[in-house]
Amino acid sequence: MSRFDLADLGHNSPEYLHTFAEATKLAYAARLQYASDREPSPPPLDRLLSEKQLGREAAKIKRQQAVPLQSPP
């Protein structure tokens, strides 16, 4: 959500809620992909929270199109 001008979207507007829902789906998909025991298999937080990765994820959000939740591979 930090990649979007939230004031421009308008608080609780359809555009804001759509963007929030799409960002939530992307975050949930990443959570499903990396959910495991942190001890033997820690999630790559440095990569997941990097500016580059956040930009790639934000670019997946289309203002006029909802995308189905993708199950991890």
mmCIF file of the N, C-alpha and C atoms, coordinates in Angstrom:
data_MODEL
# 
_entry.id   MODEL 
# 
loop_
_atom_site.group_PDB 
_atom_site.id 
_atom_site.type_symbol 
_atom_site.label_atom_id 
_atom_site.label_alt_id 
_atom_site.label_comp_id 
_atom_site.label_asym_id 
_atom_site.label_entity_id 
_atom_site.label_seq_id 
_atom_site.pdbx_PDB_ins_code 
_atom_site.Cartn_x 
_atom_site.Cartn_y 
_atom_site.Cartn_z 
_atom_site.occupancy 
_atom_site.B_iso_or_equiv 
_atom_site.pdbx_formal_charge 
_atom_site.auth_seq_id 
_atom_site.auth_comp_id 
_atom_site.auth_asym_id 
_atom_site.auth_atom_id 
_atom_site.pdbx_PDB_model_num 
ATOM 1   N N  . MET A 1 1  ? 0.824   -1.186  0.000   1.00 0.00 ? 1  MET A N  1 
ATOM 2   C CA . MET A 1 1  ? 0.000   0.000   0.000   1.00 0.00 ? 1  MET A CA 1 
ATOM 3   C C  . MET A 1 1  ? 0.873   1.257   0.000   1.00 0.00 ? 1  MET A C  1 
ATOM 4   N N  . SER A 1 2  ? 2.092   1.146   0.497   1.00 0.00 ? 2  SER A N  1 
ATOM 5   C CA . SER A 1 2  ? 2.968   2.316   0.555   1.00 0.00 ? 2  SER A CA 1 
ATOM 6   C C  . SER A 1 2  ? 3.366   2.805   -0.837  1.00 0.00 ? 2  SER A C  1 
ATOM 7   N N  . ARG A 1 3  ? 3.127   2.014   -1.848  1.00 0.00 ? 3  ARG A N  1 
ATOM 8   C CA . ARG A 1 3  ? 3.461   2.397   -3.227  1.00 0.00 ? 3  ARG A CA 1 
ATOM 9   C C  . ARG A 1 3  ? 2.370   3.232   -3.890  1.00 0.00 ? 3  ARG A C  1 
ATOM 10  N N  . PHE A 1 4  ? 1.263   3.420   -3.216  1.00 0.00 ? 4  PHE A N  1 
ATOM 11  C CA . PHE A 1 4  ? 0.130   4.123   -3.807  1.00 0.00 ? 4  PHE A CA 1 
ATOM 12  C C  . PHE A 1 4  ? -0.144  5.419   -3.065  1.00 0.00 ? 4  PHE A C  1 
ATOM 13  N N  . ASP A 1 5  ? -0.647  6.399   -3.790  1.00 0.00 ? 5  ASP A N  1 
ATOM 14  C CA . ASP A 1 5  ? -1.036  7.672   -3.191  1.00 0.00 ? 5  ASP A CA 1 
ATOM 15  C C  . ASP A 1 5  ? -2.421  7.481   -2.580  1.00 0.00 ? 5  ASP A C  1 
ATOM 16  N N  . LEU A 1 6  ? -2.439  7.163   -1.292  1.00 0.00 ? 6  LEU A N  1 
ATOM 17  C CA . LEU A 1 6  ? -3.698  6.835   -0.629  1.00 0.00 ? 6  LEU A CA 1 
ATOM 18  C C  . LEU A 1 6  ? -4.637  8.029   -0.561  1.00 0.00 ? 6  LEU A C  1 
ATOM 19  N N  . ALA A 1 7  ? -4.106  9.227   -0.423  1.00 0.00 ? 7  ALA A N  1 
ATOM 20  C CA . ALA A 1 7  ? -4.958  10.420  -0.405  1.00 0.00 ? 7  ALA A CA 1 
ATOM 21  C C  . ALA A 1 7  ? -5.653  10.583  -1.755  1.00 0.00 ? 7  ALA A C  1 
ATOM 22  N N  . ASP A 1 8  ? -4.925  10.276  -2.824  1.00 0.00 ? 8  ASP A N  1 
ATOM 23  C CA . ASP A 1 8  ? -5.509  10.371  -4.163  1.00 0.00 ? 8  ASP A CA 1 
ATOM 24  C C  . ASP A 1 8  ? -6.602  9.322   -4.360  1.00 0.00 ? 8  ASP A C  1 
ATOM 25  N N  . LEU A 1 9  ? -6.416  8.149   -3.765  1.00 0.00 ? 9  LEU A N  1 
ATOM 26  C CA . LEU A 1 9  ? -7.432  7.104   -3.886  1.00 0.00 ? 9  LEU A CA 1 
ATOM 27  C C  . LEU A 1 9  ? -8.707  7.455   -3.132  1.00 0.00 ? 9  LEU A C  1 
ATOM 28  N N  . GLY A 1 10 ? -8.559  8.182   -2.021  1.00 0.00 ? 10 GLY A N  1 
ATOM 29  C CA . GLY A 1 10 ? -9.721  8.566   -1.217  1.00 0.00 ? 10 GLY A CA 1 
ATOM 30  C C  . GLY A 1 10 ? -10.033 7.517   -0.170  1.00 0.00 ? 10 GLY A C  1 
ATOM 31  N N  . HIS A 1 11 ? -10.163 7.962   1.058   1.00 0.00 ? 11 HIS A N  1 
ATOM 32  C CA . HIS A 1 11 ? -10.400 7.049   2.180   1.00 0.00 ? 11 HIS A CA 1 
ATOM 33  C C  . HIS A 1 11 ? -11.666 6.228   1.974   1.00 0.00 ? 11 HIS A C  1 
ATOM 34  N N  . ASN A 1 12 ? -11.505 4.902   2.001   1.00 0.00 ? 12 ASN A N  1 
ATOM 35  C CA . ASN A 1 12 ? -12.601 3.945   1.853   1.00 0.00 ? 12 ASN A CA 1 
ATOM 36  C C  . ASN A 1 12 ? -13.383 4.084   0.552   1.00 0.00 ? 12 ASN A C  1 
ATOM 37  N N  . SER A 1 13 ? -12.768 4.687   -0.449  1.00 0.00 ? 13 SER A N  1 
ATOM 38  C CA . SER A 1 13 ? -13.396 4.764   -1.765  1.00 0.00 ? 13 SER A CA 1 
ATOM 39  C C  . SER A 1 13 ? -13.318 3.385   -2.423  1.00 0.00 ? 13 SER A C  1 
ATOM 40  N N  . PRO A 1 14 ? -14.092 3.151   -3.470  1.00 0.00 ? 14 PRO A N  1 
ATOM 41  C CA . PRO A 1 14 ? -13.974 1.873   -4.178  1.00 0.00 ? 14 PRO A CA 1 
ATOM 42  C C  . PRO A 1 14 ? -12.549 1.602   -4.669  1.00 0.00 ? 14 PRO A C  1 
ATOM 43  N N  . GLU A 1 15 ? -11.860 2.636   -5.131  1.00 0.00 ? 15 GLU A N  1 
ATOM 44  C CA . GLU A 1 15 ? -10.489 2.477   -5.608  1.00 0.00 ? 15 GLU A CA 1 
ATOM 45  C C  . GLU A 1 15 ? -9.549  2.099   -4.466  1.00 0.00 ? 15 GLU A C  1 
ATOM 46  N N  . TYR A 1 16 ? -9.722  2.735   -3.319  1.00 0.00 ? 16 TYR A N  1 
ATOM 47  C CA . TYR A 1 16 ? -8.900  2.418   -2.150  1.00 0.00 ? 16 TYR A CA 1 
ATOM 48  C C  . TYR A 1 16 ? -9.151  0.977   -1.700  1.00 0.00 ? 16 TYR A C  1 
ATOM 49  N N  . LEU A 1 17 ? -10.412 0.600   -1.567  1.00 0.00 ? 17 LEU A N  1 
ATOM 50  C CA . LEU A 1 17 ? -10.747 -0.740  -1.096  1.00 0.00 ? 17 LEU A CA 1 
ATOM 51  C C  . LEU A 1 17 ? -10.290 -1.811  -2.084  1.00 0.00 ? 17 LEU A C  1 
ATOM 52  N N  . HIS A 1 18 ? -10.386 -1.535  -3.370  1.00 0.00 ? 18 HIS A N  1 
ATOM 53  C CA . HIS A 1 18 ? -9.899  -2.475  -4.386  1.00 0.00 ? 18 HIS A CA 1 
ATOM 54  C C  . HIS A 1 18 ? -8.385  -2.659  -4.242  1.00 0.00 ? 18 HIS A C  1 
ATOM 55  N N  . THR A 1 19 ? -7.656  -1.555  -4.122  1.00 0.00 ? 19 THR A N  1 
ATOM 56  C CA . THR A 1 19 ? -6.204  -1.624  -3.985  1.00 0.00 ? 19 THR A CA 1 
ATOM 57  C C  . THR A 1 19 ? -5.820  -2.374  -2.720  1.00 0.00 ? 19 THR A C  1 
ATOM 58  N N  . PHE A 1 20 ? -6.515  -2.095  -1.637  1.00 0.00 ? 20 PHE A N  1 
ATOM 59  C CA . PHE A 1 20 ? -6.253  -2.786  -0.373  1.00 0.00 ? 20 PHE A CA 1 
ATOM 60  C C  . PHE A 1 20 ? -6.512  -4.288  -0.503  1.00 0.00 ? 20 PHE A C  1 
ATOM 61  N N  . ALA A 1 21 ? -7.610  -4.648  -1.142  1.00 0.00 ? 21 ALA A N  1 
ATOM 62  C CA . ALA A 1 21 ? -7.942  -6.065  -1.315  1.00 0.00 ? 21 ALA A CA 1 
ATOM 63  C C  . ALA A 1 21 ? -6.893  -6.774  -2.170  1.00 0.00 ? 21 ALA A C  1 
ATOM 64  N N  . GLU A 1 22 ? -6.462  -6.136  -3.239  1.00 0.00 ? 22 GLU A N  1 
ATOM 65  C CA . GLU A 1 22 ? -5.456  -6.741  -4.109  1.00 0.00 ? 22 GLU A CA 1 
ATOM 66  C C  . GLU A 1 22 ? -4.119  -6.882  -3.386  1.00 0.00 ? 22 GLU A C  1 
ATOM 67  N N  . ALA A 1 23 ? -3.720  -5.872  -2.627  1.00 0.00 ? 23 ALA A N  1 
ATOM 68  C CA . ALA A 1 23 ? -2.469  -5.946  -1.857  1.00 0.00 ? 23 ALA A CA 1 
ATOM 69  C C  . ALA A 1 23 ? -2.560  -7.044  -0.804  1.00 0.00 ? 23 ALA A C  1 
ATOM 70  N N  . THR A 1 24 ? -3.715  -7.190  -0.190  1.00 0.00 ? 24 THR A N  1 
ATOM 71  C CA . THR A 1 24 ? -3.917  -8.220  0.820   1.00 0.00 ? 24 THR A CA 1 
ATOM 72  C C  . THR A 1 24 ? -3.803  -9.608  0.197   1.00 0.00 ? 24 THR A C  1 
ATOM 73  N N  . LYS A 1 25 ? -4.359  -9.796  -0.995  1.00 0.00 ? 25 LYS A N  1 
ATOM 74  C CA . LYS A 1 25 ? -4.257  -11.093 -1.676  1.00 0.00 ? 25 LYS A CA 1 
ATOM 75  C C  . LYS A 1 25 ? -2.803  -11.434 -1.976  1.00 0.00 ? 25 LYS A C  1 
ATOM 76  N N  . LEU A 1 26 ? -2.032  -10.451 -2.438  1.00 0.00 ? 26 LEU A N  1 
ATOM 77  C CA . LEU A 1 26 ? -0.619  -10.694 -2.728  1.00 0.00 ? 26 LEU A CA 1 
ATOM 78  C C  . LEU A 1 26 ? 0.150   -11.047 -1.457  1.00 0.00 ? 26 LEU A C  1 
ATOM 79  N N  . ALA A 1 27 ? -0.129  -10.349 -0.375  1.00 0.00 ? 27 ALA A N  1 
ATOM 80  C CA . ALA A 1 27 ? 0.542   -10.637 0.901   1.00 0.00 ? 27 ALA A CA 1 
ATOM 81  C C  . ALA A 1 27 ? 0.160   -12.021 1.408   1.00 0.00 ? 27 ALA A C  1 
ATOM 82  N N  . TYR A 1 28 ? -1.092  -12.396 1.275   1.00 0.00 ? 28 TYR A N  1 
ATOM 83  C CA . TYR A 1 28 ? -1.555  -13.704 1.733   1.00 0.00 ? 28 TYR A CA 1 
ATOM 84  C C  . TYR A 1 28 ? -0.907  -14.813 0.905   1.00 0.00 ? 28 TYR A C  1 
ATOM 85  N N  . ALA A 1 29 ? -0.781  -14.602 -0.402  1.00 0.00 ? 29 ALA A N  1 
ATOM 86  C CA . ALA A 1 29 ? -0.135  -15.600 -1.263  1.00 0.00 ? 29 ALA A CA 1 
ATOM 87  C C  . ALA A 1 29 ? 1.326   -15.790 -0.852  1.00 0.00 ? 29 ALA A C  1 
ATOM 88  N N  . ALA A 1 30 ? 2.021   -14.704 -0.550  1.00 0.00 ? 30 ALA A N  1 
ATOM 89  C CA . ALA A 1 30 ? 3.418   -14.810 -0.090  1.00 0.00 ? 30 ALA A CA 1 
ATOM 90  C C  . ALA A 1 30 ? 3.475   -15.534 1.245   1.00 0.00 ? 30 ALA A C  1 
ATOM 91  N N  . ARG A 1 31 ? 2.535   -15.242 2.123   1.00 0.00 ? 31 ARG A N  1 
ATOM 92  C CA . ARG A 1 31 ? 2.488   -15.909 3.427   1.00 0.00 ? 31 ARG A CA 1 
ATOM 93  C C  . ARG A 1 31 ? 2.308   -17.413 3.248   1.00 0.00 ? 31 ARG A C  1 
ATOM 94  N N  . LEU A 1 32 ? 1.396   -17.814 2.355   1.00 0.00 ? 32 LEU A N  1 
ATOM 95  C CA . LEU A 1 32 ? 1.176   -19.237 2.105   1.00 0.00 ? 32 LEU A CA 1 
ATOM 96  C C  . LEU A 1 32 ? 2.426   -19.907 1.532   1.00 0.00 ? 32 LEU A C  1 
ATOM 97  N N  . GLN A 1 33 ? 3.118   -19.197 0.667   1.00 0.00 ? 33 GLN A N  1 
ATOM 98  C CA . GLN A 1 33 ? 4.306   -19.766 0.032   1.00 0.00 ? 33 GLN A CA 1 
ATOM 99  C C  . GLN A 1 33 ? 5.434   -20.004 1.040   1.00 0.00 ? 33 GLN A C  1 
ATOM 100 N N  . TYR A 1 34 ? 5.569   -19.119 2.006   1.00 0.00 ? 34 TYR A N  1 
ATOM 101 C CA . TYR A 1 34 ? 6.697   -19.203 2.926   1.00 0.00 ? 34 TYR A CA 1 
ATOM 102 C C  . TYR A 1 34 ? 6.325   -19.662 4.330   1.00 0.00 ? 34 TYR A C  1 
ATOM 103 N N  . ALA A 1 35 ? 5.082   -20.071 4.533   1.00 0.00 ? 35 ALA A N  1 
ATOM 104 C CA . ALA A 1 35 ? 4.670   -20.550 5.852   1.00 0.00 ? 35 ALA A CA 1 
ATOM 105 C C  . ALA A 1 35 ? 5.303   -21.916 6.106   1.00 0.00 ? 35 ALA A C  1 
ATOM 106 N N  . SER A 1 36 ? 6.139   -21.958 7.095   1.00 0.00 ? 36 SER A N  1 
ATOM 107 C CA . SER A 1 36 ? 6.782   -23.214 7.475   1.00 0.00 ? 36 SER A CA 1 
ATOM 108 C C  . SER A 1 36 ? 7.468   -22.998 8.819   1.00 0.00 ? 36 SER A C  1 
ATOM 109 N N  . ASP A 1 37 ? 8.149   -24.004 9.261   1.00 0.00 ? 37 ASP A N  1 
ATOM 110 C CA . ASP A 1 37 ? 8.913   -23.900 10.494  1.00 0.00 ? 37 ASP A CA 1 
ATOM 111 C C  . ASP A 1 37 ? 10.110  -22.985 10.232  1.00 0.00 ? 37 ASP A C  1 
ATOM 112 N N  . ARG A 1 38 ? 10.174  -21.879 10.930  1.00 0.00 ? 38 ARG A N  1 
ATOM 113 C CA . ARG A 1 38 ? 11.227  -20.885 10.702  1.00 0.00 ? 38 ARG A CA 1 
ATOM 114 C C  . ARG A 1 38 ? 12.621  -21.418 11.007  1.00 0.00 ? 38 ARG A C  1 
ATOM 115 N N  . GLU A 1 39 ? 12.703  -22.419 11.872  1.00 0.00 ? 39 GLU A N  1 
ATOM 116 C CA . GLU A 1 39 ? 14.018  -22.927 12.278  1.00 0.00 ? 39 GLU A CA 1 
ATOM 117 C C  . GLU A 1 39 ? 14.788  -23.535 11.100  1.00 0.00 ? 39 GLU A C  1 
ATOM 118 N N  . PRO A 1 40 ? 14.248  -24.564 10.452  1.00 0.00 ? 40 PRO A N  1 
ATOM 119 C CA . PRO A 1 40 ? 15.022  -25.150 9.352   1.00 0.00 ? 40 PRO A CA 1 
ATOM 120 C C  . PRO A 1 40 ? 14.873  -24.391 8.032   1.00 0.00 ? 40 PRO A C  1 
ATOM 121 N N  . SER A 1 41 ? 13.808  -23.602 7.900   1.00 0.00 ? 41 SER A N  1 
ATOM 122 C CA . SER A 1 41 ? 13.532  -22.952 6.621   1.00 0.00 ? 41 SER A CA 1 
ATOM 123 C C  . SER A 1 41 ? 13.023  -21.527 6.840   1.00 0.00 ? 41 SER A C  1 
ATOM 124 N N  . PRO A 1 42 ? 13.914  -20.601 7.212   1.00 0.00 ? 42 PRO A N  1 
ATOM 125 C CA . PRO A 1 42 ? 13.455  -19.233 7.461   1.00 0.00 ? 42 PRO A CA 1 
ATOM 126 C C  . PRO A 1 42 ? 13.016  -18.538 6.169   1.00 0.00 ? 42 PRO A C  1 
ATOM 127 N N  . PRO A 1 43 ? 11.978  -17.721 6.232   1.00 0.00 ? 43 PRO A N  1 
ATOM 128 C CA . PRO A 1 43 ? 11.544  -16.999 5.035   1.00 0.00 ? 43 PRO A CA 1 
ATOM 129 C C  . PRO A 1 43 ? 12.590  -15.940 4.658   1.00 0.00 ? 43 PRO A C  1 
ATOM 130 N N  . PRO A 1 44 ? 12.736  -15.659 3.371   1.00 0.00 ? 44 PRO A N  1 
ATOM 131 C CA . PRO A 1 44 ? 13.734  -14.676 2.928   1.00 0.00 ? 44 PRO A CA 1 
ATOM 132 C C  . PRO A 1 44 ? 13.218  -13.240 3.131   1.00 0.00 ? 44 PRO A C  1 
ATOM 133 N N  . LEU A 1 45 ? 13.146  -12.825 4.386   1.00 0.00 ? 45 LEU A N  1 
ATOM 134 C CA . LEU A 1 45 ? 12.550  -11.520 4.695   1.00 0.00 ? 45 LEU A CA 1 
ATOM 135 C C  . LEU A 1 45 ? 13.281  -10.361 4.033   1.00 0.00 ? 45 LEU A C  1 
ATOM 136 N N  . ASP A 1 46 ? 14.602  -10.436 3.952   1.00 0.00 ? 46 ASP A N  1 
ATOM 137 C CA . ASP A 1 46 ? 15.346  -9.352  3.300   1.00 0.00 ? 46 ASP A CA 1 
ATOM 138 C C  . ASP A 1 46 ? 14.878  -9.160  1.862   1.00 0.00 ? 46 ASP A C  1 
ATOM 139 N N  . ARG A 1 47 ? 14.660  -10.256 1.153   1.00 0.00 ? 47 ARG A N  1 
ATOM 140 C CA . ARG A 1 47 ? 14.200  -10.167 -0.230  1.00 0.00 ? 47 ARG A CA 1 
ATOM 141 C C  . ARG A 1 47 ? 12.730  -9.771  -0.294  1.00 0.00 ? 47 ARG A C  1 
ATOM 142 N N  . LEU A 1 48 ? 11.905  -10.398 0.542   1.00 0.00 ? 48 LEU A N  1 
ATOM 143 C CA . LEU A 1 48 ? 10.471  -10.125 0.495   1.00 0.00 ? 48 LEU A CA 1 
ATOM 144 C C  . LEU A 1 48 ? 10.133  -8.681  0.830   1.00 0.00 ? 48 LEU A C  1 
ATOM 145 N N  . LEU A 1 49 ? 10.916  -8.066  1.713   1.00 0.00 ? 49 LEU A N  1 
ATOM 146 C CA . LEU A 1 49 ? 10.632  -6.695  2.148   1.00 0.00 ? 49 LEU A CA 1 
ATOM 147 C C  . LEU A 1 49 ? 11.517  -5.659  1.460   1.00 0.00 ? 49 LEU A C  1 
ATOM 148 N N  . SER A 1 50 ? 12.268  -6.080  0.446   1.00 0.00 ? 50 SER A N  1 
ATOM 149 C CA . SER A 1 50 ? 13.140  -5.145  -0.265  1.00 0.00 ? 50 SER A CA 1 
ATOM 150 C C  . SER A 1 50 ? 12.308  -4.173  -1.106  1.00 0.00 ? 50 SER A C  1 
ATOM 151 N N  . GLU A 1 51 ? 12.859  -3.019  -1.339  1.00 0.00 ? 51 GLU A N  1 
ATOM 152 C CA . GLU A 1 51 ? 12.175  -2.015  -2.168  1.00 0.00 ? 51 GLU A CA 1 
ATOM 153 C C  . GLU A 1 51 ? 11.887  -2.554  -3.566  1.00 0.00 ? 51 GLU A C  1 
ATOM 154 N N  . LYS A 1 52 ? 12.826  -3.316  -4.111  1.00 0.00 ? 52 LYS A N  1 
ATOM 155 C CA . LYS A 1 52 ? 12.659  -3.883  -5.450  1.00 0.00 ? 52 LYS A CA 1 
ATOM 156 C C  . LYS A 1 52 ? 11.472  -4.856  -5.486  1.00 0.00 ? 52 LYS A C  1 
ATOM 157 N N  . GLN A 1 53 ? 11.401  -5.741  -4.504  1.00 0.00 ? 53 GLN A N  1 
ATOM 158 C CA . GLN A 1 53 ? 10.309  -6.714  -4.450  1.00 0.00 ? 53 GLN A CA 1 
ATOM 159 C C  . GLN A 1 53 ? 8.961   -6.032  -4.203  1.00 0.00 ? 53 GLN A C  1 
ATOM 160 N N  . LEU A 1 54 ? 8.945   -5.050  -3.314  1.00 0.00 ? 54 LEU A N  1 
ATOM 161 C CA . LEU A 1 54 ? 7.694   -4.328  -3.058  1.00 0.00 ? 54 LEU A CA 1 
ATOM 162 C C  . LEU A 1 54 ? 7.205   -3.628  -4.325  1.00 0.00 ? 54 LEU A C  1 
ATOM 163 N N  . GLY A 1 55 ? 8.132   -3.090  -5.107  1.00 0.00 ? 55 GLY A N  1 
ATOM 164 C CA . GLY A 1 55 ? 7.768   -2.468  -6.380  1.00 0.00 ? 55 GLY A CA 1 
ATOM 165 C C  . GLY A 1 55 ? 7.190   -3.466  -7.367  1.00 0.00 ? 55 GLY A C  1 
ATOM 166 N N  . ARG A 1 56 ? 7.803   -4.664  -7.425  1.00 0.00 ? 56 ARG A N  1 
ATOM 167 C CA . ARG A 1 56 ? 7.291   -5.710  -8.331  1.00 0.00 ? 56 ARG A CA 1 
ATOM 168 C C  . ARG A 1 56 ? 5.885   -6.144  -7.925  1.00 0.00 ? 56 ARG A C  1 
ATOM 169 N N  . GLU A 1 57 ? 5.674   -6.297  -6.623  1.00 0.00 ? 57 GLU A N  1 
ATOM 170 C CA . GLU A 1 57 ? 4.352   -6.711  -6.149  1.00 0.00 ? 57 GLU A CA 1 
ATOM 171 C C  . GLU A 1 57 ? 3.312   -5.622  -6.419  1.00 0.00 ? 57 GLU A C  1 
ATOM 172 N N  . ALA A 1 58 ? 3.665   -4.376  -6.173  1.00 0.00 ? 58 ALA A N  1 
ATOM 173 C CA . ALA A 1 58 ? 2.730   -3.272  -6.417  1.00 0.00 ? 58 ALA A CA 1 
ATOM 174 C C  . ALA A 1 58 ? 2.367   -3.174  -7.895  1.00 0.00 ? 58 ALA A C  1 
ATOM 175 N N  . ALA A 1 59 ? 3.315   -3.487  -8.768  1.00 0.00 ? 59 ALA A N  1 
ATOM 176 C CA . ALA A 1 59 ? 3.057   -3.418  -10.212 1.00 0.00 ? 59 ALA A CA 1 
ATOM 177 C C  . ALA A 1 59 ? 2.034   -4.457  -10.658 1.00 0.00 ? 59 ALA A C  1 
ATOM 178 N N  . LYS A 1 60 ? 1.828   -5.487  -9.869  1.00 0.00 ? 60 LYS A N  1 
ATOM 179 C CA . LYS A 1 60 ? 0.835   -6.516  -10.204 1.00 0.00 ? 60 LYS A CA 1 
ATOM 180 C C  . LYS A 1 60 ? -0.601  -6.042  -9.985  1.00 0.00 ? 60 LYS A C  1 
ATOM 181 N N  . ILE A 1 61 ? -0.760  -4.969  -9.226  1.00 0.00 ? 61 ILE A N  1 
ATOM 182 C CA . ILE A 1 61 ? -2.106  -4.480  -8.902  1.00 0.00 ? 61 ILE A CA 1 
ATOM 183 C C  . ILE A 1 61 ? -2.617  -3.602  -10.034 1.00 0.00 ? 61 ILE A C  1 
ATOM 184 N N  . LYS A 1 62 ? -3.715  -4.017  -10.613 1.00 0.00 ? 62 LYS A N  1 
ATOM 185 C CA . LYS A 1 62 ? -4.357  -3.269  -11.697 1.00 0.00 ? 62 LYS A CA 1 
ATOM 186 C C  . LYS A 1 62 ? -5.550  -2.529  -11.126 1.00 0.00 ? 62 LYS A C  1 
ATOM 187 N N  . ARG A 1 63 ? -5.650  -1.251  -11.418 1.00 0.00 ? 63 ARG A N  1 
ATOM 188 C CA . ARG A 1 63 ? -6.705  -0.425  -10.824 1.00 0.00 ? 63 ARG A CA 1 
ATOM 189 C C  . ARG A 1 63 ? -8.108  -0.828  -11.246 1.00 0.00 ? 63 ARG A C  1 
ATOM 190 N N  . GLN A 1 64 ? -8.239  -1.421  -12.412 1.00 0.00 ? 64 GLN A N  1 
ATOM 191 C CA . GLN A 1 64 ? -9.579  -1.751  -12.917 1.00 0.00 ? 64 GLN A CA 1 
ATOM 192 C C  . GLN A 1 64 ? -9.818  -3.250  -13.044 1.00 0.00 ? 64 GLN A C  1 
ATOM 193 N N  . GLN A 1 65 ? -8.969  -4.070  -12.405 1.00 0.00 ? 65 GLN A N  1 
ATOM 194 C CA . GLN A 1 65 ? -9.121  -5.506  -12.564 1.00 0.00 ? 65 GLN A CA 1 
ATOM 195 C C  . GLN A 1 65 ? -8.757  -6.230  -11.271 1.00 0.00 ? 65 GLN A C  1 
ATOM 196 N N  . ALA A 1 66 ? -9.648  -7.101  -10.835 1.00 0.00 ? 66 ALA A N  1 
ATOM 197 C CA . ALA A 1 66 ? -9.365  -7.958  -9.680  1.00 0.00 ? 66 ALA A CA 1 
ATOM 198 C C  . ALA A 1 66 ? -8.725  -9.237  -10.198 1.00 0.00 ? 66 ALA A C  1 
ATOM 199 N N  . VAL A 1 67 ? -7.739  -9.701  -9.470  1.00 0.00 ? 67 VAL A N  1 
ATOM 200 C CA . VAL A 1 67 ? -7.031  -10.922 -9.851  1.00 0.00 ? 67 VAL A CA 1 
ATOM 201 C C  . VAL A 1 67 ? -7.346  -11.987 -8.800  1.00 0.00 ? 67 VAL A C  1 
ATOM 202 N N  . PRO A 1 68 ? -7.619  -13.225 -9.229  1.00 0.00 ? 68 PRO A N  1 
ATOM 203 C CA . PRO A 1 68 ? -7.903  -14.280 -8.263  1.00 0.00 ? 68 PRO A CA 1 
ATOM 204 C C  . PRO A 1 68 ? -6.679  -14.555 -7.371  1.00 0.00 ? 68 PRO A C  1 
ATOM 205 N N  . LEU A 1 69 ? -6.933  -14.983 -6.156  1.00 0.00 ? 69 LEU A N  1 
ATOM 206 C CA . LEU A 1 69 ? -5.853  -15.373 -5.256  1.00 0.00 ? 69 LEU A CA 1 
ATOM 207 C C  . LEU A 1 69 ? -5.135  -16.562 -5.858  1.00 0.00 ? 69 LEU A C  1 
ATOM 208 N N  . GLN A 1 70 ? -3.819  -16.466 -5.974  1.00 0.00 ? 70 GLN A N  1 
ATOM 209 C CA . GLN A 1 70 ? -3.026  -17.540 -6.539  1.00 0.00 ? 70 GLN A CA 1 
ATOM 210 C C  . GLN A 1 70 ? -2.462  -18.422 -5.441  1.00 0.00 ? 70 GLN A C  1 
ATOM 211 N N  . SER A 1 71 ? -2.646  -19.718 -5.572  1.00 0.00 ? 71 SER A N  1 
ATOM 212 C CA . SER A 1 71 ? -2.044  -20.646 -4.627  1.00 0.00 ? 71 SER A CA 1 
ATOM 213 C C  . SER A 1 71 ? -0.556  -20.756 -4.936  1.00 0.00 ? 71 SER A C  1 
ATOM 214 N N  . PRO A 1 72 ? 0.270   -20.925 -3.916  1.00 0.00 ? 72 PRO A N  1 
ATOM 215 C CA . PRO A 1 72 ? 1.701   -21.047 -4.177  1.00 0.00 ? 72 PRO A CA 1 
ATOM 216 C C  . PRO A 1 72 ? 2.012   -22.340 -4.921  1.00 0.00 ? 72 PRO A C  1 
ATOM 217 N N  . PRO A 1 73 ? 3.147   -22.340 -5.631  1.00 0.00 ? 73 PRO A N  1 
ATOM 218 C CA . PRO A 1 73 ? 3.522   -23.559 -6.394  1.00 0.00 ? 73 PRO A CA 1 
ATOM 219 C C  . PRO A 1 73 ? 3.861   -24.720 -5.489  1.00 0.00 ? 73 PRO A C  1 
# 
